[in-house]
Amino acid sequence: MAVDKQTLALLACPLCKGKLVWYAEKQELVCRGDQLAYAIENDIPVLMASKARHLDQAELAQVPS
């Protein structure tokens, strides 16, 4: 699944309300500010902080801008 630009523009991090970035390699939405990755399940973004995956600096550097 790919997230189109229009949909991506509507989505925000549930914690900081910041912009999310599509990380195609991992099929996740990433919040750079909180260093969290949100999964996509059945083509639906799971935007719950309790289910997000924390990213370390090395992995965060691999996420496209």
Biopython code that builds the backbone (N, CA, C, O; Angstrom):
import numpy as np
from Bio.PDB.StructureBuilder import StructureBuilder

atoms = [
    (1, "MET", "N", (0.830, -1.177, 0.000)),
    (1, "MET", "CA", (0.000, 0.000, 0.000)),
    (1, "MET", "C", (0.872, 1.237, 0.000)),
    (1, "MET", "O", (1.901, 1.273, 0.674)),
    (2, "ALA", "N", (0.483, 2.224, -0.729)),
    (2, "ALA", "CA", (1.167, 3.517, -0.719)),
    (2, "ALA", "C", (0.174, 4.580, -0.272)),
    (2, "ALA", "O", (-1.012, 4.504, -0.592)),
    (3, "VAL", "N", (0.650, 5.549, 0.451)),
    (3, "VAL", "CA", (-0.199, 6.651, 0.902)),
    (3, "VAL", "C", (-0.029, 7.795, -0.090)),
    (3, "VAL", "O", (1.083, 8.271, -0.320)),
    (4, "ASP", "N", (-1.144, 8.231, -0.675)),
    (4, "ASP", "CA", (-1.038, 9.323, -1.645)),
    (4, "ASP", "C", (-0.814, 10.656, -0.920)),
    (4, "ASP", "O", (-1.094, 10.786, 0.272)),
    (5, "LYS", "N", (-0.311, 11.627, -1.654)),
    (5, "LYS", "CA", (0.068, 12.917, -1.070)),
    (5, "LYS", "C", (-1.111, 13.644, -0.451)),
    (5, "LYS", "O", (-0.964, 14.318, 0.569)),
    (6, "GLN", "N", (-2.268, 13.513, -1.058)),
    (6, "GLN", "CA", (-3.465, 14.190, -0.556)),
    (6, "GLN", "C", (-3.864, 13.630, 0.817)),
    (6, "GLN", "O", (-4.178, 14.387, 1.736)),
    (7, "THR", "N", (-3.848, 12.323, 0.941)),
    (7, "THR", "CA", (-4.176, 11.696, 2.224)),
    (7, "THR", "C", (-3.119, 12.026, 3.258)),
    (7, "THR", "O", (-3.447, 12.335, 4.404)),
    (8, "LEU", "N", (-1.866, 11.963, 2.873)),
    (8, "LEU", "CA", (-0.765, 12.257, 3.784)),
    (8, "LEU", "C", (-0.871, 13.679, 4.337)),
    (8, "LEU", "O", (-0.535, 13.921, 5.496)),
    (9, "ALA", "N", (-1.329, 14.606, 3.523)),
    (9, "ALA", "CA", (-1.471, 15.997, 3.956)),
    (9, "ALA", "C", (-2.539, 16.145, 5.040)),
    (9, "ALA", "O", (-2.494, 17.094, 5.823)),
    (10, "LEU", "N", (-3.487, 15.227, 5.095)),
    (10, "LEU", "CA", (-4.566, 15.287, 6.081)),
    (10, "LEU", "C", (-4.200, 14.634, 7.411)),
    (10, "LEU", "O", (-4.786, 14.953, 8.445)),
    (11, "LEU", "N", (-3.235, 13.726, 7.382)),
    (11, "LEU", "CA", (-2.868, 12.975, 8.582)),
    (11, "LEU", "C", (-1.855, 13.732, 9.433)),
    (11, "LEU", "O", (-1.028, 14.482, 8.914)),
    (12, "ALA", "N", (-1.930, 13.527, 10.746)),
    (12, "ALA", "CA", (-0.988, 14.165, 11.670)),
    (12, "ALA", "C", (-0.671, 13.206, 12.805)),
    (12, "ALA", "O", (-1.440, 12.291, 13.100)),
    (13, "CYS", "N", (0.452, 13.427, 13.422)),
    (13, "CYS", "CA", (0.846, 12.636, 14.583)),
    (13, "CYS", "C", (-0.162, 12.900, 15.705)),
    (13, "CYS", "O", (-0.467, 14.057, 15.993)),
    (14, "PRO", "N", (-0.679, 11.854, 16.336)),
    (14, "PRO", "CA", (-1.659, 12.064, 17.405)),
    (14, "PRO", "C", (-1.065, 12.708, 18.664)),
    (14, "PRO", "O", (-1.805, 13.255, 19.482)),
    (15, "LEU", "N", (0.245, 12.647, 18.824)),
    (15, "LEU", "CA", (0.871, 13.250, 20.006)),
    (15, "LEU", "C", (1.187, 14.727, 19.814)),
    (15, "LEU", "O", (0.730, 15.572, 20.584)),
    (16, "CYS", "N", (1.966, 15.032, 18.792)),
    (16, "CYS", "CA", (2.436, 16.413, 18.611)),
    (16, "CYS", "C", (1.678, 17.174, 17.532)),
    (16, "CYS", "O", (1.877, 18.376, 17.354)),
    (17, "LYS", "N", (0.809, 16.471, 16.813)),
    (17, "LYS", "CA", (0.027, 17.042, 15.703)),
    (17, "LYS", "C", (0.915, 17.465, 14.534)),
    (17, "LYS", "O", (0.500, 18.248, 13.680)),
    (18, "GLY", "N", (2.138, 16.939, 14.505)),
    (18, "GLY", "CA", (3.092, 17.260, 13.444)),
    (18, "GLY", "C", (2.871, 16.438, 12.189)),
    (18, "GLY", "O", (2.066, 15.507, 12.159)),
    (19, "LYS", "N", (3.600, 16.805, 11.168)),
    (19, "LYS", "CA", (3.537, 16.160, 9.865)),
    (19, "LYS", "C", (4.068, 14.731, 9.932)),
    (19, "LYS", "O", (5.034, 14.444, 10.639)),
    (20, "LEU", "N", (3.425, 13.852, 9.190)),
    (20, "LEU", "CA", (3.886, 12.466, 9.071)),
    (20, "LEU", "C", (4.540, 12.267, 7.710)),
    (20, "LEU", "O", (4.152, 12.893, 6.723)),
    (21, "VAL", "N", (5.525, 11.398, 7.673)),
    (21, "VAL", "CA", (6.261, 11.091, 6.452)),
    (21, "VAL", "C", (6.005, 9.632, 6.104)),
    (21, "VAL", "O", (6.029, 8.766, 6.979)),
    (22, "TRP", "N", (5.760, 9.361, 4.820)),
    (22, "TRP", "CA", (5.564, 7.985, 4.367)),
    (22, "TRP", "C", (6.918, 7.312, 4.213)),
    (22, "TRP", "O", (7.768, 7.780, 3.457)),
    (23, "TYR", "N", (7.116, 6.216, 4.929)),
    (23, "TYR", "CA", (8.351, 5.434, 4.883)),
    (23, "TYR", "C", (8.022, 4.166, 4.111)),
    (23, "TYR", "O", (7.643, 3.156, 4.704)),
    (24, "ALA", "N", (8.162, 4.214, 2.809)),
    (24, "ALA", "CA", (7.726, 3.136, 1.920)),
    (24, "ALA", "C", (8.441, 1.818, 2.200)),
    (24, "ALA", "O", (7.831, 0.751, 2.123)),
    (25, "GLU", "N", (9.711, 1.888, 2.520)),
    (25, "GLU", "CA", (10.488, 0.669, 2.763)),
    (25, "GLU", "C", (9.882, -0.184, 3.879)),
    (25, "GLU", "O", (9.865, -1.411, 3.787)),
    (26, "LYS", "N", (9.390, 0.462, 4.919)),
    (26, "LYS", "CA", (8.811, -0.251, 6.061)),
    (26, "LYS", "C", (7.277, -0.224, 6.047)),
    (26, "LYS", "O", (6.637, -0.841, 6.899)),
    (27, "GLN", "N", (6.686, 0.497, 5.074)),
    (27, "GLN", "CA", (5.233, 0.629, 4.998)),
    (27, "GLN", "C", (4.667, 1.211, 6.294)),
    (27, "GLN", "O", (3.732, 0.667, 6.881)),
    (28, "GLU", "N", (5.264, 2.345, 6.732)),
    (28, "GLU", "CA", (4.866, 3.007, 7.968)),
    (28, "GLU", "C", (4.778, 4.511, 7.752)),
    (28, "GLU", "O", (5.365, 5.058, 6.818)),
    (29, "LEU", "N", (4.035, 5.160, 8.629)),
    (29, "LEU", "CA", (4.004, 6.617, 8.690)),
    (29, "LEU", "C", (4.895, 7.026, 9.856)),
    (29, "LEU", "O", (4.779, 6.476, 10.951)),
    (30, "VAL", "N", (5.780, 7.988, 9.625)),
    (30, "VAL", "CA", (6.768, 8.361, 10.631)),
    (30, "VAL", "C", (6.590, 9.808, 11.064)),
    (30, "VAL", "O", (6.410, 10.707, 10.243)),
    (31, "CYS", "N", (6.644, 10.009, 12.384)),
    (31, "CYS", "CA", (6.700, 11.351, 12.959)),
    (31, "CYS", "C", (8.149, 11.587, 13.373)),
    (31, "CYS", "O", (8.655, 10.937, 14.288)),
    (32, "ARG", "N", (8.804, 12.509, 12.701)),
    (32, "ARG", "CA", (10.205, 12.796, 13.020)),
    (32, "ARG", "C", (10.345, 13.430, 14.401)),
    (32, "ARG", "O", (11.296, 13.129, 15.124)),
    (33, "GLY", "N", (9.413, 14.300, 14.775)),
    (33, "GLY", "CA", (9.487, 15.000, 16.055)),
    (33, "GLY", "C", (9.456, 14.059, 17.249)),
    (33, "GLY", "O", (10.254, 14.201, 18.175)),
    (34, "ASP", "N", (8.548, 13.110, 17.231)),
    (34, "ASP", "CA", (8.424, 12.159, 18.336)),
    (34, "ASP", "C", (9.202, 10.878, 18.100)),
    (34, "ASP", "O", (9.250, 10.016, 18.978)),
    (35, "GLN", "N", (9.813, 10.737, 16.934)),
    (35, "GLN", "CA", (10.595, 9.555, 16.543)),
    (35, "GLN", "C", (9.764, 8.281, 16.674)),
    (35, "GLN", "O", (10.208, 7.284, 17.243)),
    (36, "LEU", "N", (8.542, 8.341, 16.129)),
    (36, "LEU", "CA", (7.636, 7.206, 16.178)),
    (36, "LEU", "C", (7.229, 6.780, 14.781)),
    (36, "LEU", "O", (7.107, 7.605, 13.875)),
    (37, "ALA", "N", (7.020, 5.479, 14.618)),
    (37, "ALA", "CA", (6.543, 4.923, 13.352)),
    (37, "ALA", "C", (5.185, 4.278, 13.595)),
    (37, "ALA", "O", (5.025, 3.454, 14.496)),
    (38, "TYR", "N", (4.213, 4.666, 12.779)),
    (38, "TYR", "CA", (2.856, 4.141, 12.895)),
    (38, "TYR", "C", (2.613, 3.144, 11.768)),
    (38, "TYR", "O", (2.895, 3.424, 10.603)),
    (39, "ALA", "N", (2.093, 1.991, 12.129)),
    (39, "ALA", "CA", (1.849, 0.914, 11.165)),
    (39, "ALA", "C", (0.610, 1.203, 10.320)),
    (39, "ALA", "O", (-0.236, 2.027, 10.668)),
    (40, "ILE", "N", (0.541, 0.491, 9.200)),
    (40, "ILE", "CA", (-0.634, 0.483, 8.341)),
    (40, "ILE", "C", (-1.178, -0.945, 8.397)),
    (40, "ILE", "O", (-0.471, -1.892, 8.053)),
    (41, "GLU", "N", (-2.418, -1.102, 8.823)),
    (41, "GLU", "CA", (-3.032, -2.428, 8.904)),
    (41, "GLU", "C", (-4.303, -2.437, 8.062)),
    (41, "GLU", "O", (-5.195, -1.613, 8.264)),
    (42, "ASN", "N", (-4.382, -3.362, 7.127)),
    (42, "ASN", "CA", (-5.540, -3.465, 6.222)),
    (42, "ASN", "C", (-5.821, -2.135, 5.518)),
    (42, "ASN", "O", (-6.972, -1.724, 5.377)),
    (43, "ASP", "N", (-4.756, -1.478, 5.082)),
    (43, "ASP", "CA", (-4.817, -0.193, 4.377)),
    (43, "ASP", "C", (-5.316, 0.959, 5.248)),
    (43, "ASP", "O", (-5.732, 1.988, 4.717)),
    (44, "ILE", "N", (-5.282, 0.808, 6.562)),
    (44, "ILE", "CA", (-5.732, 1.853, 7.484)),
    (44, "ILE", "C", (-4.576, 2.218, 8.413)),
    (44, "ILE", "O", (-4.014, 1.338, 9.067)),
    (45, "PRO", "N", (-4.210, 3.507, 8.484)),
    (45, "PRO", "CA", (-3.159, 3.928, 9.412)),
    (45, "PRO", "C", (-3.604, 3.726, 10.864)),
    (45, "PRO", "O", (-4.703, 4.129, 11.245)),
    (46, "VAL", "N", (-2.754, 3.109, 11.656)),
    (46, "VAL", "CA", (-3.033, 2.887, 13.073)),
    (46, "VAL", "C", (-2.330, 4.010, 13.831)),
    (46, "VAL", "O", (-1.172, 3.873, 14.226)),
    (47, "LEU", "N", (-3.030, 5.108, 14.029)),
    (47, "LEU", "CA", (-2.434, 6.299, 14.634)),
    (47, "LEU", "C", (-2.715, 6.342, 16.137)),
    (47, "LEU", "O", (-3.358, 7.263, 16.642)),
    (48, "MET", "N", (-2.221, 5.332, 16.828)),
    (48, "MET", "CA", (-2.318, 5.267, 18.286)),
    (48, "MET", "C", (-0.903, 5.200, 18.834)),
    (48, "MET", "O", (-0.134, 4.302, 18.490)),
    (49, "ALA", "N", (-0.569, 6.152, 19.682)),
    (49, "ALA", "CA", (0.788, 6.219, 20.225)),
    (49, "ALA", "C", (1.169, 4.938, 20.957)),
    (49, "ALA", "O", (2.333, 4.536, 20.938)),
    (50, "SER", "N", (0.211, 4.302, 21.592)),
    (50, "SER", "CA", (0.507, 3.083, 22.340)),
    (50, "SER", "C", (0.914, 1.919, 21.426)),
    (50, "SER", "O", (1.541, 0.964, 21.883)),
    (51, "LYS", "N", (0.562, 1.997, 20.150)),
    (51, "LYS", "CA", (0.925, 0.938, 19.203)),
    (51, "LYS", "C", (2.072, 1.351, 18.278)),
    (51, "LYS", "O", (2.493, 0.566, 17.428)),
    (52, "ALA", "N", (2.575, 2.566, 18.437)),
    (52, "ALA", "CA", (3.655, 3.055, 17.580)),
    (52, "ALA", "C", (4.984, 2.414, 17.977)),
    (52, "ALA", "O", (5.182, 1.969, 19.107)),
    (53, "ARG", "N", (5.867, 2.391, 17.008)),
    (53, "ARG", "CA", (7.210, 1.829, 17.213)),
    (53, "ARG", "C", (8.192, 2.995, 17.336)),
    (53, "ARG", "O", (8.172, 3.913, 16.517)),
    (54, "HIS", "N", (9.047, 2.957, 18.355)),
    (54, "HIS", "CA", (10.049, 4.011, 18.545)),
    (54, "HIS", "C", (11.217, 3.792, 17.589)),
    (54, "HIS", "O", (11.681, 2.665, 17.414)),
    (55, "LEU", "N", (11.688, 4.868, 16.973)),
    (55, "LEU", "CA", (12.813, 4.802, 16.034)),
    (55, "LEU", "C", (14.076, 5.343, 16.701)),
    (55, "LEU", "O", (14.034, 6.369, 17.380)),
    (56, "ASP", "N", (15.192, 4.655, 16.506)),
    (56, "ASP", "CA", (16.458, 5.195, 16.988)),
    (56, "ASP", "C", (17.006, 6.158, 15.930)),
    (56, "ASP", "O", (16.461, 6.253, 14.831)),
    (57, "GLN", "N", (18.062, 6.855, 16.259)),
    (57, "GLN", "CA", (18.626, 7.876, 15.363)),
    (57, "GLN", "C", (19.065, 7.289, 14.025)),
    (57, "GLN", "O", (18.882, 7.920, 12.984)),
    (58, "ALA", "N", (19.631, 6.107, 14.041)),
    (58, "ALA", "CA", (20.112, 5.491, 12.800)),
    (58, "ALA", "C", (18.953, 5.193, 11.861)),
    (58, "ALA", "O", (19.040, 5.455, 10.661)),
    (59, "GLU", "N", (17.874, 4.649, 12.395)),
    (59, "GLU", "CA", (16.726, 4.344, 11.537)),
    (59, "GLU", "C", (16.014, 5.614, 11.096)),
    (59, "GLU", "O", (15.543, 5.698, 9.961)),
    (60, "LEU", "N", (15.931, 6.589, 11.968)),
    (60, "LEU", "CA", (15.297, 7.856, 11.612)),
    (60, "LEU", "C", (16.033, 8.540, 10.465)),
    (60, "LEU", "O", (15.411, 9.201, 9.633)),
    (61, "ALA", "N", (17.343, 8.384, 10.418)),
    (61, "ALA", "CA", (18.147, 8.978, 9.335)),
    (61, "ALA", "C", (17.831, 8.337, 7.975)),
    (61, "ALA", "O", (18.077, 8.955, 6.940)),
    (62, "GLN", "N", (17.301, 7.132, 7.961)),
    (62, "GLN", "CA", (16.975, 6.434, 6.712)),
    (62, "GLN", "C", (15.606, 6.832, 6.160)),
    (62, "GLN", "O", (15.300, 6.543, 5.003)),
    (63, "VAL", "N", (14.791, 7.483, 6.966)),
    (63, "VAL", "CA", (13.447, 7.878, 6.533)),
    (63, "VAL", "C", (13.570, 9.055, 5.569)),
    (63, "VAL", "O", (14.266, 10.025, 5.871)),
    (64, "PRO", "N", (12.907, 8.986, 4.412)),
    (64, "PRO", "CA", (12.997, 10.098, 3.456)),
    (64, "PRO", "C", (12.378, 11.369, 4.013)),
    (64, "PRO", "O", (11.513, 11.322, 4.889)),
    (65, "SER", "N", (12.822, 12.483, 3.505)),
    (65, "SER", "CA", (12.295, 13.788, 3.965)),
    (65, "SER", "C", (10.946, 14.088, 3.408)),
    (65, "SER", "O", (10.378, 15.140, 3.701)),
]
sb = StructureBuilder()
sb.init_structure("model")
sb.init_model(0)
sb.init_chain("A")
sb.init_seg("    ")
for serial, (resi, resn, name, xyz) in enumerate(atoms, 1):
    if name == "N":
        sb.init_residue(resn, " ", resi, " ")
    sb.init_atom(name, np.array(xyz, "f"), 0.0, 1.0, " ", f" {name:<3s}", serial, name[0])
structure = sb.get_structure()
